[in-house]
Amino acid sequence: MKNVSKFYRYATSVIPFLCVLLIAASCGKKNAGTGPVELVFWDLRTEGVGAAMIDTIISNFQAANPGIRITRSAFGNEDLRATIKPAINSGEGPDIFSYDAGAGYLGVLANTGMALDLSPYAQKYNWNSRFFDWALEKTRYEGGKLYGIANELEMLGVFYNSRMFRQNGLVPPETYDEFIAVCSALRNAGVIPMVLDDRDQWPGFHFESVWLNSFAGPQKVKDAVATRIKWTDPALASAMDRLAEFAASGLTNDQINSMGHDDANALFTTGNCAMRVTGTWVIGNFVDKMGDDVGFFYLPPGKPDIPSCPPGGLGEAVVINAKTKYPDETASFLDFLFSPESVKIWYEHSMIPSVVNVNYSSWNLAPLFREVVEEINAADTLGENIDVLMPPLVNDVTKNYVQRILAGRITGAQAMAEKQKALEEDIAAGNYTVE
């Protein structure tokens, strides 16, 4: 979600074809029999340290493999979602690309023959023992075949201003009642306890995932994602009511739906509020602005029988086009992206690939990032970050009803009924795979 395009509202049916033409024109034809093999890579790192990081890895790969060149183009997330299918179908798609791992995205590409089955390469490169089992499972479809490498592990939770907490004699809460007590103490001290924002709509996806996970529990959410139960389950509806209750409690900023994402981050990093619900991809930015004054905790479980299991997700899956002319060369690049040399580069840019048994003890990592890495490594599983798994219509419906939940204009039961109806329509249209 961190890479949601600024041009989201323009991602109509026209954009895919325009993007294909522009990319094809700028990249030219692939290797025509002379010179190095040219592979085209589409990813989501449009700017900043992420773009610099991936360019460094590409440069290292080309130095080690002089017979292969990588041509890279970056997209906003919504633009890439809208572009990839027509690009592959037209024959002008990339050899390798970033994409959502969920059944509404990668699952559809797998079922329609657009994504390459990577199972032979998993055996060749020993991927099954190099990556977290639960991360690999996110990219298995069609009877257990592997269609991508899950990458950029992320968690959703609460960043807090540790200086404000110390000044008010507070510590991170372990129960939801303690969380509300912390918020109340901060409000009584004249501090905005927590900033919530949803003008850009995609942050609302995260609030839904966090509150559903804390009040309905991770297993309920997993069951709904897998269609084993319906989203209209009373526990899920009740959890959304608790989100509405918190939004109306006076423990947040006013006019949540008018607050922009960047403005909310600025409110937090400048010390004008005490807590911020978002994902771990902001660690580098927050540490850069706040130093040691920023900490992180999971929103505690809302009920005693719910485990402390934060929503987690994958920022992307790295996928190979089934129509690539160079599957072996492309697979070698995919493997290099997660080689020991490259993993160090990912970590030192505050990003977490799904590689197991990484010895980062001597690497230059921010203390907060190191803490989050240790939490992920210790987890048997994570809850779901729902929007990266759900198909397009479901997400369109969700972003609208979350705003109404935050404004107190709809009940949790009504919201979940809208989600279930949209999911059934997406399944009927072939936009969501059901194993």
N, C-alpha and C positions, 0 to 999 in steps of 0.2 A: 504493500500500500504506500510505502514511502516514495515510490516512483510514479504515483498517479500524475498523469499529464496535466499541464496547465490548460491544455486544449481539450479537456475531457468532453466538453459539451459539443465539440465539433467532430467527434469520432462517429460520423454517420457512415452510411454505406458508400459514400463517394471517396472517403479518405483511403480505404484499403487500396483501391486501384491507383489513386494518385501516388501513394507511397511506393507501390510496386514499380510504377513507371520511373519515379525519381531514383529509387535505389538501383534499378537495373541500368539506367542511363549513367549513373555516377560510377558504378562498380565495373561496368563493362562485362565481357564474357569471361568465363573461367578458362583455365588452361586449355589451349587448343592444340596441344601436342608439343609445344616448345616451352622451355623455361620451367620455372617451378610450378607446382600445383598451387592454385589459388583457391582458398577456402573463404567463404563469406560467413561472417559471424554477426548476428543481430542480438544485442543485449539491451539491458535497461539502465545502464549507467551513463546518464546524459551529461553529467558534469561533476566537478569536485574530486574528492579523494577517490571515490569509486571508479571514476573514469580513468584517473591516473594509474590506479592500481591495476586495472585490467589491461591497460596499455603496456605496463611494465611486464606483466606475465606473458603477453603476446610477444613482446620483444625478446624475452628470454627463450620462448619456444622457437622462434624463428632463428635465433642464434644457434640453438641446439639442433635444429632441423632445417638446414639451408635449402632443401628441396621443396619446402612448403612455405607459402606466404598466407597471412591472414588479413583479410579486408574486413574491418569492423564498422558497423553502423549502430547508433544508439537510438532507442525509441522511448517515449513515455509508455507506461504500462497499458493504458487503454488503447493507445494507437497501435501497439504491437498486437494486442488481442484482436483488434479489428482487421489487421493487415495480414496476419500469418496464413490463414486458410486460403484466401484468394491468391496469395503469393506462391504458396506451394502448388496449388492447382494450376497456376499459369506456367509453372516451370521456372519461375524467376525467384523462387524462395531461397533463403540462406541454406548453407550446408548444416549449420548448427545455430541454435538460438535459445534464448531464455523464454520460459513460459510458465504459467501457473501449473502446479502439479495436480490439482484437483480433478475430480471426475467430470466436471463441467468444462474442462479445458484440455489437459493432456489426455484424459480418458477418452475424449471424443476423437482426438487425433490418432490415438492408438487403435480405436475401433474402426476408423475409416481408412486406415492404411497410410496415414500421413507421417507418422512417427516411426523411426526405425527401431526394430526389436534389438535391444542392446545385450540380450542374454549371452550371446557368444563372446562379446567383449568383456562382460562381467567376469566370465571364466578366465579369459586370456590375461586380464589385468588384475585379477584377484579382488575385484570390487566388493564382493560379498563379505569379505572380512575387513575391508578398509573403511567401510562406512557404517554408520549406525543402522541396525536392522530395521528399526521403526521408521527411519528416514527412507530407506530403500522401499519399504512397503508402500510409501506414499506414491511411488511411481511405477507400481506393478499393476498391469491390467491384462485382459485377455488370457485368463487362466494362470496368472503369475509371471508373465513375461515382463522384463524390465524395459521401460521406455524412456528413462531419463535418470539423471543424477540429481537428487534433491540437494539444494544448496542454500546457504545463508539462513541458518537457524535463527529464529527470532522468538522472543517472548513478549507478551503483553502484561503490563503491570503498572505500578505506581512509583514514579520518581518523586523524591521528596528533598526539601531543603534541610539538610542535616543541621545547619547552623540555627535555623528557626526552631527545629525540634529541640535542640539543646537549650536554647534560650527559654523555652517554655516547659522544660522538664519532661519532654515527651520521647517515646521510643516507638519504633515501628510496631504496629498492632499485630496480634496473632489471631484475633477473632474479628468478625464483622462488627460486633457490638463495640469492641475496643476501637475499631476504625472510626465508628461514628462518634465515640467519645473523644478521640484525638481531633476530629474535625470540629467538634463543638468547643473544645478548649482553645483551638486556634481562632475560631470566630469570636469567642469571648475576649481574646487578646487583641482583637482588632485586625486580624490577618484573614485574607481570603483563604479558606482551607484548601480548596481544589479548583483548578480551572478545567472546564469542559468546553469543547468547541465542536460545532457541526455545520458551520456555514459552507464548508467544502464538501460536506456529506460523508466522504469516506471515513473520517474519524469515528462516525457513529457506528460503523461496522465493528470497530474495536470495543466500544462500550458494550455493544450487544454481546460479543464473545466473552468479555470479562465478567459481566453480571450473570449471564447464563451459566458460565463455568462455576461461579461461586455459589449460585443458589440452586440450580438444577443439578449441577455436578458434571464432571467431564464425561462420564459414561453415557448419561442421557444425551449429551450433545453429540457424541460419537455415534450413538444409535440413530439419531435423527439424520445426521449427515449420510449414514449408510442406508437410510430408508427402512431401518428395522422398526422404528416407531415414527409417528407423525409429529411434525412441528407443533401441532395443536395439543400435544401432551400437556396436562395441567401444570406440571412442574416447570416447563419451559415458559408457559404463559405467566405464571406467578413470578418467575425471575425477571421478566420484562416489567412487571408491575413494580418490582423493587427498584429497578433502574429509574422508572418514572418518579417513584417516591423520593429517591435521592436527589434527582434533578430539581424537585420542588421543595427541598428541605431548607433552603437558605444557606447551605454549606458549600455552594459553588458560586461562580460569577453569575451575574444577571445575563439574560438574553443569550443563552447558550447557542442557539441556532444562528445568531448574528456574529459570533466570534470566529475569526479565521484561524487556521492552523498555525501559521507563522506568528500571528499576534499572540496566540495562546502560549506558544513556546517562549516568546519574548517576555510575556508576563511572568512566567515561571523563572527563566534564567536571570532576570533582573531583580529577583527577590520580592516581587509584588504579589506572589501567592506561594503557598507552601507545598502543594502537591500537583502532580500532572500525570494523568493516565495516558500512556502511549506505549510504543514498542521499543525494544532494545537497540534498534538501528540508530537511535538518536544519541547513544552514549557518547560518541566522539564529540558531537556538537555541544552537548550539555557539559561534559568535562572541560572542554575548551573554554567555555564561558563561566563555569562555576567552580572549577578546580575540585578541591576536596569537600565542597559544601553540598554535593549531590549524592544521594543514596538511592536505593531501589528496593522495593518489596512487592510481593504479590498481593492483590486484593484478597483478604482472608476469606475462607469459606463462610457462607452465610448460615450454615447449619452444622451441628456437631458430626453428623454422619457423612459429610462431604469431605473428601481428601483435599489436602493442599496441593493442587496440581495446576499450575498456571497455564493459560492458553498459550500455545506455541504454534508456530507455523514455519513455512518455508518461503523465503523471499522469491524463490524461483526454482524451477527444475531446468537443467541444461539438457536439451533434446537434440537429436540428430534427425534431419529431414530424411524420410524414407526414400526420396528421389535423388539424394546426393550421388554424384558420380564417383565420389572418393570416400567411401565409408571407412576404409582402414585408416587413411590419413586423418579423417575427421575424428575418429575414435582415439587416435593417438594424441590429438590436441585436447580432447575432452579429458583424457587421462592426465595430461600434463597440467591442466587447470587445478588438479588436486594432488599433484606430486608434493613430496616433503618441501621442496624449494618454494613452491607456490603457496602451500598452506601457511608458511611463515609470513608471506606477504599479505594474505587475507587477514590473519590475526592482527598484524601490526597496523592494519587499517580498520580495526574494530569491527570486523565481520567474521562470522563463524561458519566455515564450511562443515559439512556433516561427517567429517573424517574422525575416526575413533583413535584413541591412544596417542593423542598429540602431546608431546612434551614441550610445553611453552614456558617452562620455568625460567629460562634465560632470556626470553624475548622481551622487547620493550612494549609492555601493555599497560594501559591505564588501570589503576587498582579496581575501579568499578567494573570495567570490562572483564578483568580477571575473575572477579566475584561472580558475574553472570555466567561466564564460561564454566566455572566450577559447579554452579547450580544445574546447568544443562547436562553436564557430564554425569552428575549424580542421579539424574531423573531416569526412572524406568520408562516413562512415557510423558507426554504433555497433553494438555487439553487442546481443543481445536480453535484455531483462528479461522472463523467460519467463511469469510468472504472469499478467500483464495481457493476455497473448495467448491463453492456454489456457482451454478451457471448464471449467464448474463441476466435473464429475466428476474431470477430470484434476487440478485444484487440490486437491480433497478428498483424493485418493490421494497427491498429492505431499506435502502438509503432514504426512501420517502417515509416509511412508517416509523423509522427511528426518530426522525425529526418530530413527528407527531407524538411519539412517546415522551420525548424530552420536553415538549411543550404541554404535556398533560391532556392531549386531545384525543387519545385513543387508549384502549386497554391492552394489556398484554395478550389476552385471548384474541382480540381483533387483529392485532399485529401478526400473531402466529398463524392465524387463519389465512391471512394474505400471503404469508411465506409458503405455506403448504400448497395453496392453490397455484402459485407461480411455479413451484417445483414440479407439480404434476403436469403443468403445461410444458415446462422445459423437457421433462422426461418423454412426453408424447411427441415432442418435436425432434427428439434425438440429440438434445443438447446436454444430457447428463447420463452417464453410464451407471447402471445398476448391476452389481455383480451377483 
